[in-house]
Amino acid sequence: MSVLYISRFLGGISAAFIMPGVTAYVADITTVQERPKAMGCISAAISTGFIIGPGVGGFIAEYGLRMPFLFAAAIAFLAGISSVFILKEPLTKNQLAEISANTKQTNFISDLKKSLNPLYFIPFIIIFVLSFGLSAYETVFSLFSDHKFGFTPKNIATIITISSIFGVVAQVFMFEKTVNKLGEKKLIQCFLNIGGVLAVASTMISSFLAVLAVTCFLFLAFDLLRPALTTFLSKTAGKEQGFVAGMNSTYTSLGTIGGPAMSGILFDVNIHYPYLFSAVIMVIGFGITVIWKEKNPQRA
């Protein structure tokens, strides 16, 4: 068991290194106009992986419990080797030297203090709130569906898969148009409200189709919120793409840690409380956006 914990710990560290790098790389190779579509595609690719991965892992596990881990390791190795030959450095040597010089003067504590800058702080807090509320909702979804509706594992898997696919399609085909029409702030406010209403609605419905519909639109709200926040921060960051991407992951991780813990405690009190708590978190997030005064993002 200790080896499993250590491997998960190392896997978490690896993921923490990868995602900020991916976000910063996409920001470096796109213009401000192209960035919403690019961030939406990245988010959709991640969501697609989460859809396909569990199914493939379950199939491979039929050949042995260690096989999914070995398969994942092989895929990671292939991705790493491919990135060496396919991805090209988008920055010039002078730009890299400038970034390196600035990086030597910073550390995690100084970056955390820097994240309190009003230009970044409210978007980071919204990221934390979103991650906290989403993880609180997702953590107990299977338990809630089983306890309240008596859904089978197949029913639950069907709902999650269809809802995830719905979110992926929306990210690819809707996100760029929605951002261009509403702007990041209005989009964030709109879907925070929608998410809060749907989280409450989840406690009032009972049929399979109703649960499927509510979950689809709730996942849609979350799937459009995340790239909207990432896009806004990327536009604002200018030459600080690495810093912003790293802090984005930090605040996301903090929410992901706190949300499930609180959700589990509330579920033991009342099975509806985690969803109502998620709704409250969304309302708090909307309240934060009301006092959020955007500054003109830097052009990249």
JOJO-V739022 format. One record per residue. N is the residue number from 0. RES is the residue in one letter. SS is DSSP state (H for helix, E for strand, L for the rest). OMEGA is omega as a letter, one per 20 degrees, with the letter a starting at -180 (NA if undefined). D_FIRST is the distance of its C-alpha to the first C-alpha in whole Angstrom. Layout:
n: [N/N]
res: [RES/RES]
ss: [SS/SS]
omega: [OMEGA/OMEGA]
d_first: [D_FIRST/D_FIRST]
This chain:
n: [0/1/2/3/4/5/6/7/8/9/10/11/12/13/14/15/16/17/18/19/20/21/22/23/24/25/26/27/28/29/30/31/32/33/34/35/36/37/38/39/40/41/42/43/44/45/46/47/48/49/50/51/52/53/54/55/56/57/58/59/60/61/62/63/64/65/66/67/68/69/70/71/72/73/74/75/76/77/78/79/80/81/82/83/84/85/86/87/88/89/90/91/92/93/94/95/96/97/98/99/100/101/102/103/104/105/106/107/108/109/110/111/112/113/114/115/116/117/118/119/120/121/122/123/124/125/126/127/128/129/130/131/132/133/134/135/136/137/138/139/140/141/142/143/144/145/146/147/148/149/150/151/152/153/154/155/156/157/158/159/160/161/162/163/164/165/166/167/168/169/170/171/172/173/174/175/176/177/178/179/180/181/182/183/184/185/186/187/188/189/190/191/192/193/194/195/196/197/198/199/200/201/202/203/204/205/206/207/208/209/210/211/212/213/214/215/216/217/218/219/220/221/222/223/224/225/226/227/228/229/230/231/232/233/234/235/236/237/238/239/240/241/242/243/244/245/246/247/248/249/250/251/252/253/254/255/256/257/258/259/260/261/262/263/264/265/266/267/268/269/270/271/272/273/274/275/276/277/278/279/280/281/282/283/284/285/286/287/288/289/290/291/292/293/294/295/296/297/298/299]
res: [M/S/V/L/Y/I/S/R/F/L/G/G/I/S/A/A/F/I/M/P/G/V/T/A/Y/V/A/D/I/T/T/V/Q/E/R/P/K/A/M/G/C/I/S/A/A/I/S/T/G/F/I/I/G/P/G/V/G/G/F/I/A/E/Y/G/L/R/M/P/F/L/F/A/A/A/I/A/F/L/A/G/I/S/S/V/F/I/L/K/E/P/L/T/K/N/Q/L/A/E/I/S/A/N/T/K/Q/T/N/F/I/S/D/L/K/K/S/L/N/P/L/Y/F/I/P/F/I/I/I/F/V/L/S/F/G/L/S/A/Y/E/T/V/F/S/L/F/S/D/H/K/F/G/F/T/P/K/N/I/A/T/I/I/T/I/S/S/I/F/G/V/V/A/Q/V/F/M/F/E/K/T/V/N/K/L/G/E/K/K/L/I/Q/C/F/L/N/I/G/G/V/L/A/V/A/S/T/M/I/S/S/F/L/A/V/L/A/V/T/C/F/L/F/L/A/F/D/L/L/R/P/A/L/T/T/F/L/S/K/T/A/G/K/E/Q/G/F/V/A/G/M/N/S/T/Y/T/S/L/G/T/I/G/G/P/A/M/S/G/I/L/F/D/V/N/I/H/Y/P/Y/L/F/S/A/V/I/M/V/I/G/F/G/I/T/V/I/W/K/E/K/N/P/Q/R/A]
ss: [L/H/H/H/H/H/H/H/H/H/H/H/H/H/H/H/H/H/H/H/H/H/H/H/H/H/H/H/H/L/L/H/H/H/H/H/H/H/H/H/H/H/H/H/H/H/H/H/H/H/H/H/H/H/H/H/H/H/H/H/H/H/H/L/L/L/H/H/H/H/H/H/H/H/H/H/H/H/H/H/H/H/H/H/H/H/L/L/L/L/L/L/H/H/H/H/H/H/H/H/H/H/H/L/L/L/L/H/H/H/H/H/H/H/L/L/L/H/H/H/H/H/H/H/H/H/H/H/H/H/H/H/H/H/H/H/H/H/H/L/H/H/H/H/H/H/H/H/H/L/L/L/H/H/H/H/H/H/H/H/H/H/H/H/H/H/H/H/H/H/H/H/H/L/H/H/H/H/H/H/H/H/L/H/H/H/H/H/H/H/H/H/H/H/H/H/H/H/H/H/H/L/L/L/L/L/L/H/H/H/H/H/H/H/H/H/H/H/H/H/H/H/H/H/H/H/H/H/H/H/H/H/H/H/H/H/H/L/L/L/H/H/H/H/H/H/H/H/H/H/H/H/H/H/H/H/H/H/H/H/H/H/H/H/H/H/H/H/H/L/L/L/H/H/H/H/H/H/H/H/H/H/H/H/H/H/H/H/H/H/L/L/L/L/L/L/L/L/L/L]
omega: [a/r/r/r/a/a/r/r/r/r/r/r/r/r/r/r/a/a/r/r/r/a/a/a/r/r/a/a/r/r/r/a/a/a/r/r/a/r/r/r/r/r/r/r/r/r/r/r/r/r/a/a/a/r/r/r/r/r/a/a/r/a/r/a/r/a/r/a/r/r/r/r/r/r/r/r/r/r/r/r/a/a/r/a/a/a/r/r/a/a/r/r/r/r/r/r/r/r/a/r/r/a/a/a/a/r/a/a/r/r/r/r/a/a/r/r/a/r/a/a/a/r/r/r/r/r/r/a/r/r/r/a/a/a/r/r/a/a/a/a/a/r/r/a/r/a/a/a/a/r/r/r/r/r/a/r/r/a/a/a/a/a/r/r/r/r/r/r/r/r/a/a/a/a/a/a/a/r/r/a/a/a/a/a/a/r/r/r/a/a/r/r/r/r/r/a/a/r/r/a/a/a/a/a/a/a/a/a/r/r/r/a/a/a/r/a/r/r/r/r/a/a/r/r/a/r/r/r/r/r/r/a/r/r/a/a/a/a/a/a/a/r/a/r/r/r/r/r/a/a/r/a/r/r/a/r/a/a/a/r/r/a/r/r/a/a/r/r/r/a/r/a/r/r/r/r/r/r/r/r/r/r/r/r/r/r/r/a/a/a/a/r/a/r/a/r/r/r/r/NA]
d_first: [0/4/5/5/6/9/10/11/12/14/15/17/19/20/21/23/25/26/27/30/31/32/33/35/36/38/40/41/42/44/47/47/48/46/43/42/42/40/37/38/37/34/32/33/32/28/29/30/26/25/27/27/23/21/24/24/20/21/23/21/18/21/21/17/14/14/17/17/15/17/20/19/19/22/24/23/24/28/28/28/30/32/33/34/37/38/37/40/40/42/43/46/46/48/45/42/44/45/41/40/42/42/38/38/40/37/33/31/33/36/35/33/37/39/37/39/42/44/44/40/39/40/38/35/35/36/33/31/32/32/28/28/30/28/25/26/28/25/22/24/26/25/25/28/29/28/29/33/34/32/31/29/26/29/31/28/27/31/32/29/30/34/33/31/34/37/35/35/38/40/38/40/43/44/42/45/48/46/46/49/51/49/48/44/45/47/44/41/43/44/41/39/42/41/37/38/41/39/36/38/40/36/37/40/40/39/40/37/40/40/36/36/39/38/34/36/38/36/33/37/37/34/34/37/37/34/36/39/37/36/40/41/39/40/43/44/42/44/43/40/38/35/35/35/33/30/31/31/27/27/29/27/23/25/26/23/21/24/25/22/21/25/25/23/25/28/27/26/30/32/30/33/32/30/32/35/33/32/36/37/35/37/40/39/38/42/43/42/43/47/47/46/48/48/49/50/48/48/49/47]
